[in-house]
Amino acid sequence: MRFIDSLRGGIEKLISDKNAFIIGEDIQEPYGGAFKVTKGLSAKYPDNFIATPMTEQAFTGMGIGMALEGAWVTVEIMFGDFITLTADQMINHAAKFHDMYGEEMHFVVRTPVGAYRGYGATHSQSLESIFMGIPGMQVVATSILYEPGKLLTYAMGTGVPTLFVENKTDYGKQLLIDNDDFWNRVQLSEGFPIIRLGMSDRKPDFSIVTYGGMVSIAMEAAKQLLYEEEIETEIIIPSLVSDTMHINDYISADKVIVLEEGVSEFGWGAEIGYNALSSGRGCKRIGARKSYIPAGKVAEAMVLPCVEDIAECMIEGFR
């Protein structure tokens, strides 16, 4: 199954089971969203789709109001860079309504994040860490290791306002939902799953903790290091990335690398790293350089994390 097909199926299930509303720009036929996630659905369920002008703050607020009235609502933000425009509604309203007043809100903001596509400085960022420390809301990240459609329906059912990030490089990929000939894939937790990819049953030399589009890069690096350096790696992939407290419980190795596509300074990896260091493990962070993201392929690659960064960190970083 392709990532995008699972996600589209999850949206359709929310519409058919919960009469959910889908709000956003260009989500109706014939466009079906910037990455075609909702393509075909508005023709089947015209009353459940609300196409909007380019007014992210306004239609996010409208969705929050509908959710307060009991509707199940998914807002699609065309590019993750534009979640900054929703911040007031999400942080000062949705999160407060849920946490302060005990209001269940079946409300999710979906958005594609990440780079490696040459889209330039304002369409390539991974800004979800801005929202991870906000009480009353949760940040959920998809990957190719678990069906995003199932993750979306579960997130919506929790009644907690959710930022749901989808890495744009994953849309066309096949899901790795079954064990293959190389990886030992284990689901460590239910609900919002934590997935472990291992190479064998023995204790690994390194643990990589990552999410989203970085999963593919971590897998590529782990294979390369096994073949070239005989380094054995496990990869830990959480989906509820705003809850960092328990991730450390699932790490097997004494040396940990936290890999994220966002800027590593003041990022998600700092929190994971603190917990790892507090438990006596060594930890290094890898993330994007503190720079805007260029559109040119070579210049973009100089800013973003890559396989070579992981290899260098493992071989040189812990000496």
N, C-alpha and C positions, 0 to 999 in steps of 0.2 A: 504493500500500500504506500502511495505517495503521501508525504507530509501534508500537502495542500488538500488532498482528498479527505483525509481524516479530519482536518480542521473544518472544512466545508460541511462534512457530515455532522460534526458537533454543533455547528450553528443551526443546521436544519433540525436537529433533534430538539434544541432549545425552543425553536419556533413551534414545532409540532406538539411537543409535550407541555410547554409552559406559555405558549402564545407570546414568546419573547419578541421584543422590538429591536431592530438593527438601525442604528443612526450613524450617518457619516456622509462624507463627500464622495460623489461618483460611485456609490455602492450599488446603484440600480443598473438594469440592463440599458445599453449593451456593454457597459464598461465593467461592472462587477468589482470595483475597487482597484487601487493602484497595482495590486499584485494578483488580481482576479480571484481572490478568496471567495467572494460572494457571488461569483458569476453563475447565472442560471436560477438563483434562489428568488430574486425579486419577481420574476415571472410567475413562479409557483405560489409565492406568498406576498402579493402586492400590498396588502394591508399592514404588513409587519415591517416594511422598509420605509424609512424617512430619510430622503436625500436632502442635504443641507448646503447652504453657501459656505464659503471659506471663513467660518466663524467658530473656531474650535472651543473657545471659552464659552460661547453662547450655547452651542448644541450639547456640550458636556454638562452644563448646568441644567439644560432641559431634560437630559437623560437622568440626572440625579433627582430632579423633581418627580419624574415619572416613577422612578424606583421607590421614592418615599411614599408614593400612592399605592405601592404594591406591585407595580409592573416589573417584569424581568427585562433588563435593558443591557444591550451591548453597544458601546460606542466604538467606532473605528476611527482612529487617527491615522491619516494617510502615511506619514513618516514619523518615526519615533522622535525625531528632532523637534516636532511640534507639540510634544507633551508639555513643554515649558508653557505653552499657551493655556493649558488646562490646569496648571498647578494651583491657582487660587481656588477653583471649584473642587478639585480633588483634596487638597490639603486643608483648606479652611472651611469646607462644607461637608463633603461626603465622609471624610474620616471622622469629623466631629459628630455628625449625626449618628453614626454607628457607635462610636466609643462612649460619648458623653450621655447619650439619651437611650442607648440600648436598642436602637432601631435596626432591624434586619434589613439589609439592602442587597438585593440581587442585581448587582451593578458591576459591569466589567468594562474597562477601557482596553481595547486591543490595539496593538501597534507594531509595525515592523521596525526593527532596529538593526544597526550594524553597517559595516562597510564592505570592502573587497569587491565593490561593483563600479568604482569610478564615478560615484554620484556627487562627490565634492563635499565641501565643508558644512553645508546646511542640510544634507540629506544622508548622512553616513554615521551619525554619532550613536553612542550607546549611553543614554543618560538616565537609565532606570535607577542607578544607585542614589540619585537625588531623592527618590521616594521611599527608599528602603528603611529609613529611620523614623517614618511617620507613624505614630500610634493610631490604631483604628483602621489601617489599610494594609493590604498585603501585595507583594510583588511576586508574580509567578512567571517563570521562564520555560519555554518549550525547548525541546531538542529532538533529534532524530531517534532517540532511544525509547520514547514513550509516545503513545498516540496523543497528539495535541487536541483532538476533538474530545477525548475523554477528559483530559486535563481542564479544558474550557468548561465543560458541563459540571465538573466537580467544583471548580472555583466559583462558578455562578451559584451553585447550590449552597455554599457555605454561608451566604448572607453577609459576607464581609466585602466592602468595596475593594476592587482588585485592579491593579495594573498588570496586564497580560502581554508579555513581550515575545515576539516571534522574530527570529533572525531571518532576514530576507534571503540569505543564501540557502536556507533550508527548504524553501517552499517546493522546489522541484525535485527534492531528494526522496529516495525510498527510505521508509522507516526501518530501523534495525530492531525490530520487536522480538525477534527470535535469536537464539544463540547461533553463531556461525561457526566455522571451523577453527577460528582463531581465538575469539574472545569468550570468556566465561562471564555471561551477563546475569547479574543477580539483582532482583528488586528488594531493597533493604527495608523499605517502609511502605505503608499503604496510604491511601488518601492522596496527599501530595507526595509522589514517590521520590525516593533517593535510589539511584541506580549505581551499581558497582560493576565496572568492567575490569576483569582480571585476566591475567595470562596463565595462571596456574593456581594451585591451592597453597603454595608456599608463600611466606611473607615477602612482599615486594621490596625492591630497593628504594623506590620512590612512590609517593602518592601525588597525583595531580587532582586538584579540586577545581572544577570548572562548570560552565553551563552554556546553553544556547549554541551559537554557531562555533564557539571555541571547541566543542566536543570533537568535531571532525579533525581539527588541527592537532588536538591532544592525541587522538588515536593514531594519526599519521606519525607524529613524533615518537610515540611509544613503540610502534613497530620498527621504526628506523633505528632507535637506540637499542632495541633488542638484537637486531640483526648485526649492527655495526659495533656495538660496545658491550653486548651481553648484559645490558641493564634491564631489569624487569620492573614494570610499572603497573600500578592500578590507577583507574580513573574513577573519581567519585563525582556524580552528577546530580545535584539536588534540583527540584523544580520550584519549591517555595523558597526562593533565594533571599527573601527578606527575613527568614528565620535561620540565623547562623548558629544558634546555641548548640544544636545537637549534631551538626555535621561532623564535628571532631570525633564523636563516638564511633563513627564508621570508618575512620582512617586507620589503615593497618601499618603503614611504613613509619619509620622514624624521621624521614626527610619528606617535607611537603612542599609542593609548588602550587601556588594559587594562580590560576590563569583566567583573565577576564579581558574582554575586548574594550571596555571603557578605560579611561585614564587610571593608572594604578594608584596614583597619589590620592589619598582621602577616599579610596574606593572600597568596593565589596571585599576585595582581598585583604585589606587591612584588618577587618573584623575576623575573618577566617584565620589569618595569620596570628592575631593576638591569642585566639583560643588554642591554636596549635602550639605556640610558644609557651603558653601557660601550662600545658600538659607535658612539657619537656621535650617537644619535638623541635627540629630545625625547620625553618620555613623561609621561602623566598617568594616574592610576588613578580608576576609578569603581566603587563598590560600595555595599552597604547601609550606612546610618548605624549608628553604634555604639549600638544600642538593641535592646530586645526588639521582636518583630514583633507589632503589634496585630492584633486580629481585625476591627475596623471597616475598611471599604473605604477610606475617605478617609485614616484614620490610617495604615493599612498602606502606602498609596501614598506617604506622606511619608517612610517609612523606606527603601523599596526603590528601586533604580536604575530610571530611566525614560528614554524617548526625549528628553525635555527636558534631562535631565542631559548626554546625549551632545552634543546640539546646543549647549548652553551651553559645554561644554568645548572643542569644536572652534572655536567663534566667538570665545570670550573667553579660554579657558584658556592658549593658546599665545602671547598677545600680550606 
